[in-house]
């Protein structure tokens, strides 16, 4: 729910862009070859030799001539220019596409693209030759990119409710590879998340406009609230201007990950009540220790404690579960300081203040 700065990955990720560019150039070369010499026929038997005779580096040719990839490449012949055009547009305008789907101008993938690029993602990224290709072009392997992101945030950026580590994270294609296969190895489109968010809620679903944890500070667009009159309930208020694009993007995010429903689950409600109970107990203890005798004294102490706790949470939001929820609970108490202070006054003196 908090923005994760990935600008330090801009240069290392260029190697992945270079790989897609090389595929497009290879397709264009193969197409030109058949146009130049009509006797040349590119088949599953001849394509390996033609790729090996190309000007591309050894690791690249090893990747493209191994396994099923060379067969899937056959179905992309004659499509090199259009793939290059679509890929360059999607990666260059990625942020804008997340806010305005019409920029795609009716783009729809085809079966050949989907088969090739999804296979590339699923079966190639962690192979020796691909990692050597990436490192040759000053990039980071997909594992190293994941580890670098985990150093910035060890909590799921979608739900803020699950820890991530190098053995227990899920790689989510923010724009699904089934719909956007050209972005299957585009680093900004790969979000490290928990398995619940990716594999139970998001799956192949997506909305546009969207909030993206590497682009948007989702935290700023809504706030959690709590109600405890009859039963304890967590609510959500979108703080963006209504009818704005960012308001709709926030609605889409909340719906996609079922945030309200999940935050009203028994476990999270219990966590919230325990946090609130411990908080109020700490208020009472501090006021008792300070021997307060007025409602204003209580308010000053509570506000000081809230300010300290919010500051502490801000420094730990990338490593602490439910930091967004806990911060918003503190802010709600701060906005209702009179009511909270009166409750503490009553606990201390067994009576309500007459005036303050």
N, C-alpha and C positions, 0 to 999 in steps of 0.2 A: 504493500500500500504506500510505500515511500519510494521516491525516485532513486534509482540505482544509476550512478554515473558510469557509463561504459565508454566514455570518449577515449580512454587509453587503449581500447581495443580497435579503434578506427584503422590504425596502420597494420597491426597483425592480421586484421580481417581482410585486407586487400588481397592476400594470397588466395582466398576463397573466390573472390571476384575474378582474379587472374585465371583460376582454374575453369570457371564458366566461360570466360572470354576465349580461352584456348579451345574448349569444346566447340564453340561457335566457329572459330577460325578453321578448325579441322574440318567441320562440316562444309564450310564454304570452299575449302581447298579440294575436298573430295568431289564436290559438285562441279567445280571448275575443271577438274581432271576429266570427268566423264563428258563434259561439254567440249573439251579440247580434243579428246580422242574417243570417238564413238565406239571403238572396239573394246574399250575397257568396261568391264561389268563388275560392279561392286557387289559381292555376295558374302555370306557368312564365312566362306572359305578364303576369299581373297582380301577381305577387309583388314585382317591382322597384318598381312604383309605390307599393305598400302600405308597403314598407320605407322609401322616400324620404319618405313622409308621417308616419313615426314620429317620436318625440321624441329619437331617438338622434343622436349627432353625425355630422357630414358624413363624416369618415373611416371611421367604422363602417359607414354605409350604402353608401359606395363599395366597401368590401371585400365586403360581403354581396350586392351587386347585380352584381358583376363576374364574368365567366367562368362556370365550372361550379358555383361555390359556391351560388348561389341555387337551382339545380336540386336539388342535394344537400340543401339546407335543406328543401325540400318534403317529403322523406321523414321529416323530424323533427317535422313538425307534430303537435300533440297530445302531444308527448313532453317539452315544456319543463320541467314540474314534476319528472318522474322523473330527467331529466338533471341538473337543478340539485341534487336530493337526492343522487344518486350522486356527482356531482363534489365537492360540499361534503364528503361523507363521506370520499372517497378522498384529497383534499388535506389535510384536517384530521387524518386518522389514517394518513397516509402512512408514518411511521416504524413505527407499530405493525403495519401490514399487512405490512411487510417481514419481520416476525418471526412473524406468525401469520395464515396465509391464511384461517382460519375467520372472521375478522372481516368478510370480504367477504360472508358469509352467502349463498354460492352465486351471487354476481354473475357474469353473463356478458354480454359486449357483444353488440350486434346489428349486422347488416350496415349499416343506415342510419347508426348512430353511427360505425362504423369508417370508412365511406366519407367522411363529412363531415369528421371530425376529422383523419384522416390526410391528406386533401387540403388541409385548412387548414394543417397543419404543412408539407407539402411544397411548397406553391405560394403561400403568403401571407406568411410571416414576414419575408421580406426585401423585400417590396414597399413602395413609397413610402407608400401610405395606411396600411398596418399600422404602419410605423415612426412615422408622424406620430401615429397613435392612441396608441401606447405612450408617446411623448414627451409628449403632451398630458396623460397621466395620471401624469407624473413617473416613468416607467419607463426602462429601458435597452433598446436594441435587442438582438436576439439576438447580433449581432456584438460589441457592446460588453460584453455579459455574458461572452462567450467570452474576450475580451481581458482582462477583469478577473480571471477564473479563472486564465488563463495567467500573470498577474503573481504569483500565489500558488504555482503549480506548473507547471513546464515539462517534467515527466516523467509518462508515463502512470500514473494512479493504480491501474490494475488490475495491470499486470505489472512496473512500475518498470524497464522495459527499453527504452523508446523515448522519444525527445524529442518534444515537442509545440511547435508554434508556430502563429501565426495563419494559416498556409497549409497546415498538415499535421496537422490533428486531425480526429477523427471525433466526431460527436455521437451518443452512445448513449442510447437510451431504456432506462433501467435496468429498469423494467417495460415490456415491449414495447408499442408503440402498437397493434399488431395485437390484443393482448389487453386493453389498457387505453387505448383511444383518447381518453378524457376527460382523460388525463394527458399527451397528446401535446405540449402547450405549457406544462405545469407545470414550472417551472424546476428544482426539486429533482430531477425525474426525468430531466433531461438532463445526462449526465456526459460531459465531454470526455475522450476516450481516444485511443489509437493505432488505426490502421486494422486492424491484425492482431487486436487484442483484440475489436474491435467487429464486424468484417466477416468474420473467419475463425472465431472461436471463439464469441462470444456470439450474434450474429445475433438471432433471435427467441426464444432460449432464456432461461429464468430459473428460479431455484429460490427457494423460501421454506421456511425462513428464509434470509435473505441478509445479507451484509456490504456496506455501501454506503460509498464513499469520502468522501461528504460528511456522513456520520452516524457511521461507526464508524472507529476506528483499527485497521485491519486488521493493521498491524504488530505489535500487542500479542498477537494471537491464535495466532501460530505462529512457529516459528523454522526457519531453514535450518541444516542440518548438512552437514559434508563428511566423506568417508571416502577414505582413500588407501592402504589396505593392499595390494590387488591392482590395482585401477584407481581412478581418481579419479571419485567419484560424489557428487552432491548429494542429500541427503535432506531430509525435512520432518517436523517434530514439532509437533503442535497442542498449545498450552500451556493452552488453556481446559479446565475440568473436563469429563471424559468424560461422555457422556449428557446434557449440558446443552444448552440451546437455542443458545448461542453456539458450542459445539463443532460442532453440526450445521451452523450457518450458515457456519462456517469450512470445514468439509468441502465444502459446496456451492460456496463461492467457489473453492477450490482445484481442484475438479472442473470447474466452469464454464469457467475460463480455462486449464485443463490446466497449472497452474503447475509441478508436479513434472516432467512430461514436457518442458516447454519449457526449464526450468532445467538439464536434462540433455542439452540439444542441444550439439553440438560447439562452437559459438561461445561459449556461456555457460560451458561447462566450461573452455575455453581461457582465457577472461577470468578465471575464478576461480583457475585454476592460476597465471596470470601475477600476479594480485594477491597470492596467497599466497607465490609465489616472491620478488617484490619486497619483501614484508613481512619475510620471513625474512632476506633480504640486508641490509635496513636494520637489523634487530636485530643481526646479526653485526657490521656496520660500527660501530654505536654501542658495542657491548660491546668491540670491539677498540680503538676510540679511547679508551675510558675505562680501558683496561688492567685489566679486572676480574681477580680471582684466586679468586673463589668462586662457587658456584652461586647463593647468595643475592644476590650483587651483580647477577648476570645477571637473576634474577627481578625485582628492583626496577627495573632498566632497562627490561625488556620490558613490565612492567605499566604503567610510566609512559608509554611510547610508545603502548601500546594505548589507555589512557585519553585521551590527546591526540587520537589518530586517531578514536576513537568520537565525541568531542565535535565534532570538525571535520565528521564525516559528518552528525551531527544538525543542524548549522547549514546543511547543503547538501542535505538529503534531498529537497527539492522541486526541485532543479536538477541532481542528479547521478545518472546511471544506476547501477542495481544497488546503491544505498546500503543497502538492507535486507540484501541478501546479504553485502556486505562487512562491515557491522556485525556480523552474526551469525557470520561467520568469525572476526572479532576476539574476540568474546565466547567462542567455543568455545576459541580458543587461551588466553584468559585463564583459563578453567576447567580447562585442562590445562597449567598453567604449568610444573610439574615436568618433564614430558616435553619441552616445547619448550626449556626452559633446559638440560637435559642434552644435547640435540642441539647446541646452540650451544657448550656447554662442550667437547664432543668435537671440534667444528670448530676451536676455538681452541687446544686443548691436545693433541689427538690421543689422548685417553683419556677414559674416563668418570669422574665424581667418585666418590670412595670413600664419602664420607658427606657429608650436608649438613643 
